[in-house]
Amino acid sequence: MTIKSTAKEQNLDGSKLYKWYTSPDGEVLFGTSPPDESKLHLYLSAHTKKSSTPPRLLLNKGVTHIKGDQISKLPIYDVNKKCDFDLCSPTTSEYSLGKFLKTVESNIQLAEKFFQEVALKDEHLLKLFMEKFPKTDLHMHLDGSIHSRQLLNMAVIADLYCRVMDDYFEFGTQKEFRDAAVDETNSFESTFMANKIISARELQQDTALREKFYEIVSMRGVKGGGKSGHHKHFFKAFNTLESIAKHIHLKDKLTLLLRNTNEHVRYLEPSIWFEKDEIPVEFEMKFTTIYNEQGLTVESVQALLDDDSLKKWTNGYVAKVKKILNECKAVTDNRLIEKGFSESDLFNLSNPHVVRFIIDNDRTISSLATVFAHFVGSMTLEMEDDRVVGSGFAGEEYDDNAINHYDDHMNIIKVLKHHFSGAKLSLHAGELNRQLSQTEEPLQTNVRKAVMAGADRIGHGVSATDDPNWLNLFDEMKKRDVHVECCLKSNENVLGITNGTHPISWFISKGVSFSLCTDDQGVNNSSPASEMLLAAQRYNTNKDHIVKKGCNLGYKQLKRSVINSIRKCFLNGESIYKKPGKKGELVFESVFQGEGSSISSLRDIISLCLNTSTGKWNSDILSLLTNEQQLFIKKSEKAQMQLEIEKEFIYFEQFVVPGLKQCL
């Protein structure tokens, strides 16, 4: 179609109009601003090529709106006739592009106003708002995200047994207990009785023991939440739940997690731990010698990586994990298929909840050679398998091995990230308070050292403001674009962080990228929606303790945190967005830059594909992009997910918020 447009100014009754387009049928489109070829092209693509509806009056400003079939019937001097319409109505079927452009921005303002003036004043409405709010979760340990009842049911299905102790339950197979417990003088049955070993089914049927189990494996067993001494209960819960989890297939755990995920959580990056064989003794000796005599240099690291025993160990570990992941691929649970999951691929990007894994490594191990080998294994997996997208470093940060070897660990991580170009790192750092740290150095320096070691994301980061020069640290984090995974409920349970004392307010104020995460949904009795609810209730300018200008956690900040979480997730490919600017705003990558390119214009493009009557997506977004932009999107999983998140927010603002408003 040939576009005919002119910047000729029309003076009608004192108003100024510009002729944008004359159709082959003689219908005329006018606008109150000079013609914009790119916007006109988008409008014509959406309304002329996709349907029989004639072009409508195109206006960027004002509320003038005339249906396309009226244009040719009206004298030109009547074209500025005005009529009223509700910009935010989800049921209006007649839309001009000008209305689209105004509606996108107006719906954002409506959502922001509704959140601030209505939802925040009613906890029930705020809860519903957060449940429907598009979300992600970048920091969640898979084993700790299984709820206590489901965990016990898994143990029953797996036919496990358990030893009942005063403050934990040790689970295993009957054979494991038989091999470990029976001696020459006692029968198997008498040994079981003496050691209080019962079946998981018996435990489930015993009301008192069952309740004790629920309390031990979750923070439900802690009275008066929010005290920092509760970290002992939190971490001890993993002794019990991991003794069950190691006997459960990964596919079963993942399927259960996805069945539980219903709160519009579009993307998840669960951390998983795989049992590893002992590293070869010869490699341990070689590593110790090189580390003590040469340190970790480019040359010495290469010599370690070339070691045949390490290569054999790594290949075995990678093959084992790939086999387990392959067993997860097919979807066999009908409840997931009914939710819209691809039957042939549990990891398909079009699934309602997209999953990629981070391999957790343990910081409490005493052997530096083992830590080195474990990171080699997880980084090799990331390079070879798209389902693994990064390496993590977890465990009690106050553990003696973690504290004594912290600098060594950061050195290992730094040199390996240099060798494995492109490897992604999410490092737990700053999950400390003065009671746990006991000495000043870990409290004051752990976050900074993790940042300097090359962390792409920091897990928790609560003690960041204990750094003697923490404002400079935040500037460095912003400069390096280090993202913080904030886990409010977990930090309350482990560190006693309550009443608005989390540094998230300063992350906002200083423009540090962050997102809200759950850490361990099962142990914390939390969810992505409840984390957002907690954030909104504690870190908004309505609260007396939030006084610094610009640090309130309003609608735009919550939305930006989700968009930033996809920008900083470890999906393969380039991001549509560059790192935030001075005020935290996002800008396009170069392929999307140029005249008229902005975040809002991308949302305009997406909005054109939304059927404003039915709420269904009836146009392909890619068809409205240039060939270069289409290629960029198709090559990048991250860019594709970013488009999906933008779609989620446009739908939320266009349909969900007005629907909530109508409930009042």
C-alpha positions in Angstrom: 0.0 0.0 0.0 1.3 3.4 -0.9 1.2 5.9 2.0 0.3 9.4 1.0 0.9 11.9 3.7 1.5 15.6 3.9 2.4 18.1 6.6 0.0 20.6 5.1 -1.6 22.5 8.0 -5.4 22.7 8.0 -7.0 25.7 9.7 -10.5 24.8 10.8 -12.3 27.0 13.2 -9.0 28.2 14.7 -7.7 24.6 15.3 -4.7 23.1 13.7 -4.8 19.7 12.0 -2.4 17.8 9.8 -3.4 15.5 7.0 -1.8 12.1 7.7 -3.2 9.9 5.0 -5.6 9.6 2.1 -6.8 6.1 1.4 -7.4 4.7 -2.1 -11.1 5.2 -1.5 -10.6 8.9 -0.7 -11.0 8.6 3.0 -8.8 11.1 4.9 -6.9 10.7 8.2 -6.0 13.8 10.2 -3.9 14.3 13.3 -3.2 17.1 15.7 0.5 16.6 15.3 2.8 16.4 12.2 2.7 13.0 10.4 4.8 10.2 11.9 5.4 7.6 9.2 6.4 4.8 11.6 3.2 5.2 13.7 1.1 5.5 10.6 2.6 2.3 9.2 1.8 0.5 12.5 -1.7 1.7 12.4 -2.3 0.7 8.8 -0.7 -2.7 9.4 -3.1 -3.4 12.3 -6.3 -1.9 10.9 -6.1 -2.2 7.1 -4.2 -5.4 6.5 -5.7 -7.4 9.4 -9.4 -6.5 9.0 -11.9 -5.0 6.7 -12.4 -2.1 9.1 -11.5 1.2 7.3 -8.8 3.5 8.8 -10.1 5.7 11.5 -9.2 9.3 12.4 -5.7 9.4 13.8 -5.1 11.8 16.7 -2.2 11.9 19.1 -3.7 14.6 21.3 -7.2 15.7 22.3 -10.3 13.5 22.4 -11.6 14.0 18.9 -12.8 10.7 17.5 -14.7 10.0 14.3 -15.4 6.6 12.9 -13.8 5.7 9.6 -17.0 5.3 7.8 -18.0 8.9 8.7 -15.0 10.6 7.3 -15.9 10.7 3.7 -19.5 11.8 4.5 -18.4 14.8 6.6 -17.5 18.2 5.1 -13.9 18.9 5.9 -14.8 21.8 8.2 -16.7 19.4 10.5 -13.9 17.0 10.9 -12.9 18.4 14.3 -16.3 17.5 15.8 -15.8 16.2 19.3 -17.4 13.3 21.1 -16.7 11.9 24.6 -15.4 8.4 25.3 -13.8 6.6 28.2 -10.1 6.1 27.5 -9.9 3.2 29.9 -13.0 1.3 28.9 -12.1 -2.4 28.1 -15.3 -2.8 26.1 -15.0 0.0 23.6 -14.6 -1.5 20.1 -13.9 1.7 18.1 -10.2 2.7 18.5 -8.0 5.0 16.5 -4.2 4.6 16.8 -4.3 8.0 18.6 -6.6 6.4 21.2 -4.4 3.4 21.4 -1.4 5.6 22.2 -3.3 7.5 24.8 -4.9 4.4 26.2 -1.6 2.7 26.9 -0.3 5.6 29.0 -3.7 6.2 30.6 -4.1 2.6 31.7 -0.7 2.7 33.4 -1.8 5.9 35.2 -5.1 4.2 36.1 -3.3 1.1 37.5 -0.9 3.4 39.5 -3.8 5.5 40.9 -5.9 2.4 41.7 -2.9 0.8 43.5 -2.0 3.9 45.5 -5.4 5.3 46.4 -7.6 2.1 46.6 -5.7 -1.2 46.9 -3.2 0.0 49.5 -6.1 0.9 51.8 -7.7 -2.6 51.7 -5.5 -5.6 52.4 -8.0 -8.0 50.8 -8.1 -6.0 47.6 -4.4 -5.5 47.6 -3.9 -9.3 48.0 -6.1 -9.8 44.9 -4.2 -7.1 43.0 -0.9 -8.8 43.7 -2.2 -12.3 42.8 -3.1 -11.0 39.4 0.0 -8.9 39.0 2.5 -10.4 36.4 5.4 -11.9 38.3 8.7 -13.8 38.2 10.8 -15.6 40.7 14.6 -15.6 40.3 15.6 -16.8 43.7 13.9 -20.0 44.9 15.4 -23.3 46.1 13.4 -26.1 44.5 13.6 -28.5 47.5 12.7 -25.7 49.9 9.7 -24.7 47.8 7.7 -27.9 48.4 5.1 -27.4 51.1 5.2 -29.6 54.1 2.0 -31.7 53.4 3.1 -32.3 49.8 6.6 -33.2 51.0 5.3 -35.8 53.4 2.9 -37.2 50.8 6.0 -37.6 48.5 7.7 -39.6 51.2 4.7 -41.9 51.5 4.5 -42.4 47.7 8.3 -43.2 47.6 7.8 -45.8 50.5 10.3 -44.1 52.7 11.0 -44.7 56.4 12.2 -42.2 59.0 14.0 -42.0 62.3 12.1 -39.7 64.7 14.4 -37.4 66.6 13.7 -34.6 69.0 14.1 -31.8 66.5 14.2 -33.4 63.1 13.2 -36.4 61.1 15.8 -38.5 59.1 14.3 -40.2 56.1 15.6 -43.0 54.0 14.7 -46.3 52.3 14.2 -49.4 54.3 17.4 -50.8 52.9 19.4 -47.8 53.9 18.2 -48.1 57.5 18.6 -51.9 57.5 22.2 -51.7 56.3 23.1 -49.0 58.8 21.2 -50.3 61.9 21.2 -54.1 62.1 24.0 -55.8 64.0 24.7 -59.3 65.0 22.8 -59.1 68.3 19.5 -57.4 67.3 16.9 -58.3 64.8 15.9 -55.8 62.1 12.5 -55.2 63.8 13.9 -54.7 67.3 16.5 -52.3 65.9 13.8 -50.3 64.2 11.9 -50.1 67.4 14.9 -49.1 69.5 15.8 -46.3 67.1 12.2 -45.0 66.6 12.2 -45.9 62.9 8.7 -45.9 61.4 7.3 -45.7 57.9 6.4 -42.4 56.3 2.8 -43.7 56.0 2.7 -44.4 59.8 4.0 -40.9 60.4 1.3 -39.4 58.2 -1.4 -41.3 60.1 -0.2 -40.3 63.5 -1.7 -36.9 64.3 0.8 -35.7 66.8 3.9 -36.8 64.8 2.4 -35.4 61.6 1.9 -32.0 63.2 5.5 -32.1 64.6 6.8 -32.9 61.1 4.9 -29.9 59.7 6.4 -27.6 62.3 9.9 -28.9 61.9 10.1 -28.4 58.1 8.5 -24.9 58.0 8.6 -21.7 60.0 5.1 -22.7 61.2 6.9 -24.2 64.2 8.3 -20.8 65.2 6.3 -18.7 67.6 6.4 -14.9 67.3 7.9 -14.6 63.8 10.6 -12.0 63.0 13.1 -12.8 65.7 16.7 -13.1 64.4 17.3 -16.2 66.5 15.0 -18.2 64.3 17.7 -18.8 61.8 18.5 -22.1 63.6 15.0 -23.4 63.0 15.1 -22.3 59.4 18.3 -24.0 58.4 17.7 -27.1 60.5 14.5 -27.6 58.5 16.6 -28.6 55.5 18.1 -31.6 57.3 14.7 -33.1 57.2 13.3 -32.0 53.9 16.6 -32.8 52.0 16.6 -36.3 53.4 13.2 -36.7 51.6 14.1 -34.7 48.5 17.1 -36.7 47.6 14.8 -39.8 47.1 12.3 -37.9 44.9 12.7 -37.6 41.1 13.4 -34.1 39.9 10.5 -34.3 37.5 8.1 -35.0 40.3 9.3 -32.1 42.3 9.2 -29.8 39.3 5.8 -30.9 38.2 4.5 -30.3 41.7 6.0 -26.8 41.8 4.4 -25.9 38.5 1.0 -27.2 39.6 1.2 -25.0 42.6 2.2 -21.9 40.5 -1.0 -20.1 39.7 -0.4 -16.5 40.6 0.6 -15.2 37.1 4.2 -16.2 37.6 5.6 -16.1 34.1 9.2 -17.1 34.7 11.0 -19.1 37.4 14.7 -19.9 37.9 14.7 -22.6 40.7 18.0 -23.5 42.2 18.8 -27.3 42.4 21.4 -29.4 44.0 22.6 -32.7 42.6 24.5 -35.3 44.6 28.1 -35.3 43.4 30.7 -38.0 43.6 33.8 -37.3 45.7 36.4 -35.5 43.6 39.5 -37.6 42.7 42.3 -37.7 45.3 44.9 -36.9 42.7 43.1 -33.7 41.7 42.7 -32.6 45.3 46.5 -33.0 45.8 47.3 -31.2 42.5 44.9 -28.3 43.3 46.4 -27.9 46.9 49.9 -27.8 45.5 49.2 -25.3 42.8 47.0 -23.1 45.0 49.6 -22.9 47.7 52.6 -22.4 45.5 51.3 -20.4 42.5 47.8 -19.2 43.4 45.1 -19.1 40.8 46.4 -17.4 37.7 45.4 -17.8 34.0 48.2 -20.4 33.6 47.6 -22.4 36.8 43.8 -22.5 36.3 44.3 -23.9 32.8 46.6 -26.6 34.2 43.9 -27.6 36.7 41.2 -27.6 34.0 43.5 -29.8 31.8 43.8 -32.4 34.6 42.6 -35.8 33.3 41.0 -36.8 36.6 39.0 -33.6 36.8 37.9 -33.9 33.2 36.7 -37.5 33.9 34.9 -36.3 37.1 33.3 -33.4 35.2 32.1 -35.5 32.3 30.5 -38.0 34.6 28.7 -35.3 36.6 27.5 -33.5 33.4 26.2 -36.7 31.9 24.4 -37.6 35.1 22.6 -34.2 35.3 21.7 -34.2 31.6 20.1 -37.6 32.0 18.0 -36.4 34.9 17.0 -33.2 33.0 16.1 -35.3 29.9 13.7 -37.4 32.1 11.9 -34.1 32.9 11.4 -33.0 29.4 8.0 -34.7 28.5 4.8 -33.5 30.3 2.9 -36.4 31.6 0.7 -34.7 34.2 -2.7 -33.9 32.7 -3.2 -31.0 35.1 -0.2 -29.3 33.5 -1.5 -30.1 30.0 -4.8 -28.5 31.0 -3.0 -25.4 32.1 -1.5 -25.1 28.6 1.9 -26.8 28.9 3.4 -28.2 25.8 2.9 -32.0 26.0 6.2 -32.7 24.4 8.4 -30.2 26.3 8.2 -29.0 29.9 10.8 -26.3 29.1 9.0 -24.8 26.1 9.2 -21.0 26.1 5.4 -20.8 25.3 4.4 -22.6 28.5 2.4 -20.6 31.0 5.3 -20.8 33.4 8.7 -21.0 31.9 11.5 -22.8 33.9 15.3 -22.7 33.7 17.6 -24.0 36.4 20.5 -22.7 38.4 22.9 -25.2 39.8 23.6 -24.6 43.5 27.0 -25.0 45.0 27.7 -25.4 48.7 29.8 -22.8 50.5 30.1 -24.8 53.7 32.4 -27.4 52.2 35.9 -27.3 53.7 37.9 -28.4 50.6 38.7 -25.6 48.2 39.5 -28.2 45.5 35.9 -29.5 45.9 34.4 -26.0 45.6 36.6 -25.4 42.5 35.5 -28.7 40.9 31.8 -28.1 41.7 31.9 -24.7 39.9 33.6 -26.3 37.0 30.8 -28.9 36.8 28.0 -26.3 37.0 29.6 -23.9 34.5 30.3 -26.7 32.1 26.6 -27.7 32.3 25.6 -24.1 31.6 27.8 -24.1 28.5 26.4 -27.4 27.2 22.7 -27.5 28.2 20.2 -24.6 27.6 18.0 -25.8 30.6 20.8 -24.8 32.9 21.4 -21.1 32.8 23.7 -20.3 35.7 25.6 -21.2 38.9 24.7 -20.3 42.4 26.6 -20.3 45.7 24.4 -21.0 48.8 24.5 -22.3 52.3 24.8 -20.7 55.7 26.9 -17.6 55.2 27.9 -17.6 58.9 29.3 -21.2 58.7 32.9 -21.3 59.8 34.1 -22.7 56.4 32.1 -20.1 54.6 33.6 -17.3 56.7 37.2 -18.6 56.8 37.4 -19.3 53.1 35.3 -16.4 51.8 38.1 -14.7 50.0 39.3 -18.0 48.6 35.8 -18.8 47.3 35.5 -15.4 45.6 38.9 -15.8 44.0 37.9 -19.2 42.6 34.7 -17.8 41.3 36.4 -14.8 39.7 39.0 -16.8 37.8 36.5 -19.5 36.6 34.1 -16.9 35.4 36.9 -15.4 33.3 37.7 -18.8 31.9 34.0 -19.8 31.2 33.2 -16.7 29.2 29.5 -15.8 29.5 28.9 -17.9 32.6 26.2 -16.4 34.9 26.5 -16.2 38.6 23.9 -15.7 41.4 25.8 -15.5 44.7 24.2 -15.5 48.1 25.8 -12.6 49.9 24.8 -10.4 52.8 22.3 -12.8 54.3 23.8 -11.8 57.7 23.1 -9.7 60.7 25.4 -8.9 63.7 24.2 -11.9 65.7 25.1 -14.3 62.9 28.3 -12.7 61.7 29.8 -12.2 65.2 32.8 -10.4 63.6 32.6 -7.2 61.6 34.4 -8.2 58.4 31.8 -10.6 56.8 29.0 -8.2 57.7 30.7 -5.2 56.2 32.5 -6.7 53.1 30.7 -9.9 51.8 28.4 -8.1 49.4 31.2 -5.9 48.0 33.5 -8.9 47.5 30.8 -10.8 45.7 30.2 -7.9 43.4 33.9 -7.6 42.6 34.2 -11.3 42.0 31.8 -10.9 39.1 28.3 -11.7 40.5 25.6 -10.9 38.0 23.0 -11.1 40.8 23.2 -11.0 44.6 21.0 -13.2 46.6 19.6 -11.3 49.6 22.1 -8.4 50.0 20.6 -7.4 53.4 23.9 -6.5 55.0 24.9 -4.2 52.1 24.2 -1.1 54.2 26.7 -2.4 56.9 29.5 -1.7 54.4 31.4 1.3 55.7 31.0 3.0 52.3 27.7 1.5 51.3 26.6 4.5 49.1 29.7 3.9 47.0 28.9 0.2 47.0 25.4 0.9 45.6 27.0 3.2 42.9 29.3 0.3 42.0 26.4 -2.2 41.8 24.5 0.2 39.6 27.6 0.8 37.4 28.1 -3.0 37.0 24.4 -3.6 36.7 24.3 -6.1 39.5 20.8 -7.2 40.3 19.6 -8.0 43.9 17.2 -10.8 44.6 15.1 -9.5 47.6 13.5 -12.2 49.7 11.5 -10.3 52.4 9.8 -13.1 54.2 12.9 -15.2 54.3 14.9 -12.3 55.6 12.3 -11.8 58.3 12.4 -15.4 59.3 16.2 -15.8 59.3 17.5 -12.3 60.2 14.5 -10.6 61.9 14.2 -7.9 59.2 10.8 -6.4 59.9 9.1 -3.0 60.1 10.5 -1.6 56.9 14.2 -2.1 57.8 15.2 -3.9 54.6 17.6 -1.9 52.4 15.1 -2.3 49.4 14.2 1.3 49.9 17.7 2.3 49.2 18.0 0.0 46.2 15.1 2.0 44.8 16.5 5.4 45.8 19.9 4.7 44.3 18.6 3.0 41.2 20.0 -0.5 42.0 18.2 -3.2 40.0 16.2 -5.6 42.2 13.3 -8.0 42.1 11.1 -9.7 44.8 11.7 -13.5 45.3 10.5 -16.2 47.6 13.7 -18.1 48.5 11.9 -21.2 50.0 8.2 -21.1 49.6 7.6 -24.3 51.5 9.7 -23.4 54.5 8.6 -19.8 54.6 4.9 -20.5 53.8 5.2 -17.8 51.2 4.5 -17.2 47.5 5.4 -14.6 44.9 2.2 -12.7 45.5 2.6 -12.7 49.3 6.2 -11.3 48.8 4.7 -8.4 46.7 2.0 -7.9 49.3 4.6 -7.6 52.0 6.7 -5.2 50.0 3.7 -3.0 49.2 2.6 -2.9 52.8 6.0 -2.1 54.3 7.9 0.0 51.7 5.4 2.6 50.4 5.4 6.3 51.0 2.1 5.8 53.0 4.3 4.4 55.7 5.9 6.8 58.2 9.4 5.2 58.0 9.7 5.7 54.3 10.8 9.4 54.1 13.4 9.6 51.4 12.1 11.1 48.2 11.9 8.6 45.3 12.3 5.4 47.4 8.7 4.4 47.7 7.7 1.0 46.3 4.7 2.2 44.2 3.1 0.6 41.2 5.8 1.7 38.7 8.6 0.5 40.9 6.9 -2.9 41.3 6.4 -3.2 37.6 10.0 -2.1 36.9 11.2 -4.7 39.3 9.5 -7.5 37.2 10.7 -6.1 33.9 14.2 -5.8 35.4 14.0 -9.4 36.6 13.6 -10.6 33.0 16.3 -8.2 31.9 18.7 -9.8 34.5 17.4 -13.4 34.2 19.8 -15.9 32.8 17.9 -16.9 29.7 20.0 -17.1 26.6 20.2 -14.2 24.2 20.4 -10.4 24.2 18.0 -8.2 26.1 15.7 -5.7 24.4 16.6 -3.2 27.1 19.9 -1.7 28.1 20.8 -1.2 31.8 18.7 1.4 33.6 19.6 5.1 33.1 20.2 7.7 35.7 16.7 7.7 37.0 16.2 4.0 36.7 14.4 4.2 33.4 14.9 1.5 30.8 16.0 2.2 27.2 16.1 0.0 24.1 19.1 -1.8 22.7 20.6 -0.4 19.5 18.4 -2.6 17.2 15.3 -0.8 18.6 16.8 2.7 18.9 16.2 5.5 16.4 13.5 8.1 15.8 10.3 7.2 17.6 11.8 4.3 19.5 11.2 4.0 23.2 9.8 1.7 25.7 6.4 3.2 25.3 6.4 2.7 21.5 7.1 -1.0 22.0 4.1 -1.1 24.3 2.1 0.7 21.6 3.1 -2.0 19.1 2.0 -4.7 21.5 -1.3 -2.9 22.3 -2.2 -2.9 18.6 -2.3 -6.7 18.7 -4.8 -6.8 21.6 -8.4 -7.2 20.7 -10.0 -4.6 22.9 -13.4 -6.3 22.8 -12.4 -9.8 23.7 -9.0 -9.4 25.4 -7.5 -11.9 23.0 -4.3 -11.4 21.1 -5.3 -11.5 17.4 -2.2 -10.2 15.7 1.4 -11.3 15.7 3.7 -8.7 17.3 6.6 -9.7 15.2 4.7 -8.8 12.0 4.7 -5.2 13.1 8.5 -5.0 13.6 11.3 -4.5 11.1 13.1 -7.4 9.7 16.2 -6.5 11.8 14.1 -6.4 14.9 12.3 -9.7 14.1 15.7 -11.4 13.7 16.9 -9.9 17.0 13.8 -11.3 18.8 13.9 -14.7 17.2 17.5 -15.3 18.2 17.0 -14.4 21.8 15.0 -16.3 24.4 15.3 -13.4 26.8 13.9 -10.9 24.2 10.9 -13.3 23.6 10.2 -13.5 27.3 10.4 -9.7 27.6 7.7 -9.3 24.9 5.6 -11.8 26.9 6.0 -9.8 30.1 5.1 -6.6 28.3 2.0 -8.4 27.0 1.1 -9.5 30.5 1.3 -6.0 31.8 -0.7 -4.5 29.0 -3.5 -7.0 29.5 -3.3 -6.4 33.3 -3.7 -2.6 32.9 -6.2 -2.9 30.1 -8.6 -5.5 31.6 -7.7 -6.6 35.1 -7.4 -3.3 36.9 -10.7 -1.9 35.4 -12.3 -5.1 36.4 -11.1 -4.7 40.0 -12.3 -1.1 39.9 -15.8 -2.2 38.8 -16.0 -4.6 41.8 -16.1 -1.6 44.2 
